[in-house]
């Protein structure tokens, strides 16, 4: 059965989207594809933000680690995509950031795609389960770091 048929009124939008000026589609709810696109847009914001390097000063504040203070990903300057341990560190760091700041996704796995035709671009595959209570829908997002702009572009695979 199609999930859009199970949820005829649509899926609830994020708090941020609900705070924006009211649009008809936001009042009606989102389709499954619109929900995926919403998650992709929020992932794009997350991957294009960098966390503050607070080192040990935040260790005594566990709730602060999951707050907006730590929204984003670490800066990967000094890490090499040619080094397997650096690739693992990048992927694990991104997966941890997504787990901390995107509650709609569960069981997150980030993989770096190594393709010769990327011309210096960093390509990631983000696989997870979209939590649409009581079901979990598998989703895959492709993340591309454009070398010219140093910005991630996220797209959802259908």
N, C-alpha and C positions, 0 to 999 in steps of 0.2 A: 504494500500500500504506500502511496505517495505521502511524505510527511506534510506537505502543504494541505492534503485532505484531512489529516489527523488534527491539524491546527488551523481550522478555517478562518480564525480571526487574526492569524499571523503571530509572529514571535515578537516579544517585547524588545524595544530599542534600549540602548544604553542610557544611563542617567544623563550623560553629556548631551546625547542626541535629544533627549526629552526636554532639556533646558533651552534648546534652540527654539526660534520662532516656530509655531505650530504649522505643520504641513499635513495635507490630507493623508498621505501614505503613513506618516508617523502615528496618526491617530488610529489607523486601521491595523497597524502592526506590519511586520516584515514577512515577506515570503522567505523560503529557505535560502534561495540564491541571494536575496538582499541581505539576509543575516550573514552569510558567508562574506559578502562584499563589505559589510560593516566590520566584521572581524579583521578582514584584510586591511582595511583603512586604519584600524586601531593598531595593528601590528606594524604597519608602515610608520606610524607616529612613534611607536616604541623603539623600533630599530634605528630611527633617525634621531634619537635622543641619546645623550651620554650621561651616565651616572656620575655623581660627584665622588671624588676619590677621598673618602673620609677615613680610610684605614681602620685602626683600632678604636678610634673615638666613638664609633657607632656600635661597638660590640656589646656595650651595656644596655642597649636599647633595641631589643629584638623586634618590636613593632615598627620602629623607624626603618628597619631594613626592608619592610614590605610597603612602606609609605611612598608617597609621591616624591619624597626626597631622594629616593633611589630609583626613580623611573628612568628607564633607558638601558643601554648596554655599556659594557666597559669599552674603553678606547683600546683598539687592537694595534696601535703603533708599536713596533718592535717585535710583533709576532709575524711569522712567515707561513703562508699557505702551503709552501713546499715542505714544511716540517710536519710530520704526522701528529706529534704531540701538541704543537701549536694549533693545528686544525681541530683536534679534539677539544682543546681549551676554549677555542672560539665557539664551537658548536654547543658545548656544555654551558657556557656562559649565556649564550642566547636562549637556550632552552630554560635555564633558571630564571632569566628575566621575564620570559613569556609566562612561565608558571606563576611567578609572583604578581604579575600585573594584568594578566588576561584570564579571568576566572571562567570564561566560557569555554576554554580549551583544557583538556585533560590528557594525560599520557603523551606528553610532547616529546618528539624526537626530531632533532635538527641534524641534517647531513649536508656536507659541503660537496657540491658537484664539481668534479674536475674535468673540464672539457677544453680541448685545445682551441676551439673556435670562439671562445669568450673574449679574446683580446684584452686581457687584464681585468675583466669584470669578475667579481666574486658572486657565485651562484649558490644559493642554499635551497634545500627542500625542507619544509616544515610540515611534519606529519603529526596529526593529533586527532582527538575525538572532540567534536563539538557537543557540549553538554546542553541538550534540549530536553530537560526533564520530562518524562522518565527515560528517555532514549539517549543514546550516544551515536552521533553521526560521524563516520570517518571523513576527515577533510585533509587536503594537501594544499599548501600554499608554496608558491615559488617566490623566492626573494632574490633580487638582482641588485648588486651594488654597482651603480654606474661609475666608472672611473673618472669621468669628466666632471660630474657634479658632486661625487662622494655622497650620494643619497641613495637609499634603498627604495626600490619599487617592488611592491608586493602584488601578486595576482593569485586568485583562487582557481584551482583546477576543479572543473565540474565532474 
